[in-house]
Amino acid sequence: MPKPLSFYKYQAIKDWSLDSLKSQTIYFSPPDNFNDPYDCAVAPFICALPDQDIGRIREKISSDTATPESVKLELSSINPDTLREVLLQTLNKNLEQAITRFRAMRGISCFSEKNDELLMWAHYADKYKGFCLEFSSNNALFDKAIKVDYSHTIPFLNAENQFEILANNNFEGILEKLFCTKSESWSYEREWRLLHANAGVKYKYPEDCLTGVYFGSEMSRQHMEDVCAMVRRYNKDVKPWKGSRSKTEFKMSFTEY
């Protein structure tokens, strides 16, 4: 999936955001801090397995050298309906445990494709009093950026997904998709995410990764000067932009500061 040329991170003027700016770091937050109760807390709907897929799973387990012979023997004698119920219970249990572990450990840093979204300025940049950082997406930092998928329905596991999980105990790809799926109501954010193996981590980005800083229309002159001074200590090429409210449209426009 092609990436945008730049990623944007909206910030309020807070001690932690200014510290991150000074130290040239981005923070990977635990999902529990997010404002959407569905975010990273969605258990997928599990579709019923048809008989042919029950047979495929039985054959896969039977040929797996790591599976004890006693388990293989037990599975060979279970009828499809009973096996389907056993597999469903196993899937639900394993997924619940995996989602809990994933939420407890993984850190997430969120970015947007847009720097002029009014709701983003209102929600994440303290009602236009904050700022928005511009990062070049060509930097290796964003090689593993994942585009958020917006949906009206909760994700589901089809037969192939279930077969993959049961045969290989492979949750990573499934969980990453869940962690990057949100309600269509949030689609205005045009969000991309970076995932880290650990929550609460600060990652130091290269100096040339930050390319611009945009100031909200209600940001004080003193705060603009302070942010400019912080940024220019380590990168004089970062362009500052001052935001203003249009008098004819509901939009923000920016001029170089």
C-alpha positions in Angstrom: 0.0 0.0 0.0 1.6 3.3 -1.1 2.4 5.7 1.7 1.7 9.5 1.7 4.7 11.8 1.3 4.4 13.0 4.9 2.9 11.8 8.2 1.4 14.3 10.7 1.2 14.1 14.4 -1.1 16.5 16.3 0.0 17.6 19.7 -1.2 19.8 22.6 1.2 22.0 24.4 2.0 19.7 27.4 5.1 19.0 29.3 5.3 15.5 27.8 4.9 16.7 24.2 7.5 19.4 24.6 9.9 16.9 26.2 9.4 14.6 23.2 10.2 17.5 20.9 13.3 18.4 22.8 14.6 14.8 22.8 13.5 14.1 19.2 11.4 11.1 20.2 8.0 9.7 19.5 6.1 7.9 22.2 4.5 4.4 21.8 1.4 4.6 24.0 -0.4 1.6 25.6 -3.8 1.1 23.9 -5.6 1.6 27.3 -4.9 5.4 26.9 -7.0 5.7 23.7 -10.3 7.6 23.6 -12.3 5.0 21.6 -13.5 2.0 23.7 -13.5 -0.2 20.6 -9.9 0.7 19.7 -7.6 -2.3 20.1 -10.3 -4.0 22.2 -12.2 -5.7 19.4 -12.7 -9.5 19.5 -13.3 -10.7 15.9 -16.5 -12.5 14.9 -15.7 -16.2 14.2 -17.4 -17.7 11.2 -18.7 -21.2 11.4 -16.3 -23.8 9.9 -17.8 -25.9 7.0 -17.3 -29.7 7.1 -14.6 -29.6 4.4 -12.5 -27.2 6.5 -13.0 -29.4 9.6 -11.5 -32.2 7.5 -8.5 -30.1 6.5 -7.8 -29.1 10.0 -8.1 -32.8 11.1 -5.6 -33.8 8.4 -3.2 -31.0 9.3 -3.1 -31.9 13.0 -2.7 -35.6 12.1 0.3 -34.9 10.0 1.9 -32.5 12.5 4.9 -34.3 14.1 4.7 -32.0 17.1 1.2 -33.1 18.0 1.1 -36.0 20.5 -0.2 -39.3 19.2 -2.8 -39.4 21.9 -4.3 -36.1 20.7 -4.3 -37.4 17.1 -6.1 -40.5 18.1 -8.7 -38.6 20.0 -9.3 -36.2 17.1 -9.7 -39.0 14.6 -12.7 -40.4 16.6 -14.5 -37.1 17.1 -17.4 -36.4 14.8 -17.4 -33.1 12.8 -20.0 -31.4 14.9 -18.2 -32.1 18.1 -14.8 -31.2 16.6 -16.3 -27.9 15.3 -17.4 -27.0 18.9 -14.0 -28.0 20.4 -12.2 -25.9 17.8 -14.5 -22.9 18.4 -13.9 -23.0 22.1 -10.1 -23.3 21.5 -10.1 -20.4 19.1 -12.1 -18.2 21.5 -9.9 -19.0 24.4 -6.6 -18.6 22.5 -7.7 -15.3 20.9 -8.9 -13.8 24.1 -5.5 -14.7 25.8 -3.6 -13.4 22.8 -5.5 -10.1 22.6 -5.0 -9.5 26.3 -1.3 -10.1 26.0 -1.1 -8.0 22.9 -2.9 -5.1 24.6 -0.7 -5.3 27.7 2.6 -5.3 25.8 2.3 -3.5 22.5 2.8 0.2 22.1 1.2 2.3 19.3 2.1 5.7 17.8 -0.5 7.4 15.7 -0.1 9.6 12.6 -2.4 11.2 10.0 -2.2 11.8 6.3 -3.6 15.3 6.8 -2.4 18.4 8.6 -5.5 20.5 8.1 -8.3 18.4 9.5 -10.4 20.6 11.8 -11.6 17.8 14.1 -8.0 16.7 14.6 -6.9 20.2 15.6 -9.9 20.4 18.0 -9.5 16.9 19.6 -5.7 16.4 19.7 -4.2 19.9 19.5 -6.1 21.5 22.4 -8.7 23.4 20.2 -6.2 24.8 17.8 -3.8 26.0 20.6 -1.3 23.2 19.9 0.9 22.1 17.0 1.3 19.5 14.3 4.6 17.8 13.4 5.4 16.8 9.9 7.5 13.7 9.3 9.0 12.5 6.0 7.5 9.1 5.2 10.7 8.2 3.3 12.5 7.6 6.5 13.1 4.0 7.6 11.1 4.8 10.7 7.9 4.5 8.7 8.8 1.4 6.7 6.4 -0.7 8.8 3.6 1.9 9.1 0.2 0.3 8.8 -2.8 2.2 7.3 -5.9 2.0 9.6 -8.9 0.3 8.0 -12.3 1.9 8.8 -15.3 -0.3 8.8 -19.0 -0.4 9.7 -18.7 -3.9 11.1 -16.4 -5.8 13.5 -13.7 -7.8 11.7 -14.4 -11.6 11.3 -12.2 -14.7 11.0 -13.1 -16.8 8.0 -12.2 -20.4 7.6 -8.8 -19.7 6.2 -7.9 -17.4 9.1 -9.0 -20.0 11.6 -7.1 -22.8 9.8 -3.9 -20.7 9.9 -4.3 -20.0 13.6 -5.1 -23.5 14.6 -2.5 -25.1 12.4 0.4 -22.7 13.2 -0.8 -20.8 16.3 -0.2 -17.6 14.2 -1.9 -14.7 15.8 0.5 -11.9 14.9 -1.0 -10.9 11.6 -4.5 -11.3 12.8 -3.9 -9.1 15.9 -2.1 -6.4 13.9 -5.2 -6.2 11.6 -7.5 -5.9 14.7 -5.3 -3.2 16.2 -5.5 -1.2 13.0 -9.3 -1.5 12.4 -11.6 1.3 13.7 -15.2 2.4 13.2 -16.0 4.3 10.1 -16.9 7.2 12.4 -13.2 7.9 12.8 -12.4 7.9 9.1 -11.7 11.6 9.1 -8.5 10.9 10.9 -6.9 9.2 7.9 -4.7 7.4 10.3 -1.5 5.3 10.0 0.0 3.4 12.9 3.4 2.3 14.0 3.5 -0.7 16.4 6.3 -1.4 18.9 6.9 -4.6 20.8 6.7 -2.8 24.1 4.4 -0.1 25.4 5.7 3.1 27.0 8.8 3.3 24.8 10.2 6.5 23.5 11.9 6.1 20.1 14.5 8.6 19.0 14.0 9.6 15.4 16.8 10.9 13.0 17.1 14.7 12.8 16.1 14.8 9.1 12.9 12.8 9.8 11.1 15.9 11.1 10.5 18.3 8.1 8.0 20.8 9.4 5.9 22.1 12.3 2.5 23.6 12.0 1.0 26.0 14.6 -2.7 26.1 15.4 -4.5 29.3 14.7 -5.1 29.9 18.5 -1.5 29.1 19.6 0.2 31.9 21.5 3.1 33.7 20.0 5.3 32.7 23.0 4.5 29.0 22.4 5.3 29.4 18.7 8.7 31.0 19.6 9.4 28.3 22.2 8.7 25.4 19.8 10.8 27.0 17.0 13.7 27.4 19.4 13.5 23.7 20.4 13.4 22.4 16.9 16.1 24.7 15.5 18.6 23.5 18.1 19.0 20.3 16.1 17.6 20.9 12.7 17.6 24.4 11.1 15.9 23.0 7.9 12.6 22.3 9.7 10.0 24.7 8.3 7.6 26.4 10.7 4.1 27.2 9.5 1.5 29.5 11.1 -2.1 28.5 10.9 -5.0 30.8 10.4 -8.8 30.4 10.1 -10.3 31.2 6.7 -12.8 34.0 6.6 -14.8 32.4 3.8 -14.5 28.6 4.4 -14.4 26.2 7.3 -10.7 25.4 6.8 -7.2 26.1 8.1 -4.6 27.7 5.9 -0.8 28.0 6.6 1.9 30.5 5.8 5.6 30.1 6.5 6.4 31.6 9.9 
